[in-house]
Amino acid sequence: MNIVLNTSPVIFLGKVQCLDDLIQCVDKISVPQQVINELGDEHLPDGIQIKTLSVTSSAYVQGALGRLHEGELAAMALAQELSADFVVLDDLLARKKAQQLGLKIIGTVGLLLLMNKRNRLTAEQVWQHLTALTQEHGMYLSPALMATVKQKLFMV
């Protein structure tokens, strides 16, 4: 599986120390340089490749700036360039734009569930991480989504 990360999934997975687990679950992880710029001092593990967009994609990103951030647009453009299996986005507006572009989308929650499915994290660890992300690190997940995730994890 080949994925392209946007800024917020990198930040959230970093907060719960899951970036190394993610590297073990997928074949290739890429981030555009624009995401690195948004991350500032955030450290990326060695298994994540930093990519520069083509001139055409860079022009698209600059022309499309507005309601979406540069990192989100760059992640979508890079996912198209690389024919990635998924672009990793959490923001609803960004996810809608990615769908319009014909991209497959997964978010931070989906990656945590993938890590559980691939036996890198237990169901309890995933739930603890989601609880920490929502209660301590500013991630918003609707009560309905939390209930769905809990049901998937624990088959309740």
Buried (B, 14 or more C-beta within 10 A) or exposed (E): EBBBBBBBBBBBBBBBEBBEBBBEBBEBBBBBBBBBEBBEEEEBEEEBEEBEBEEEBBEBBEEBEEEBBBBBBBBBBBBBBBEBBBBBBBBEEBBEBBEEEEBEBBBBBBBBBBBBEBEBBEBEBBBEBBEBBEEEEEBEBEEEEBEEBBEBBEEE
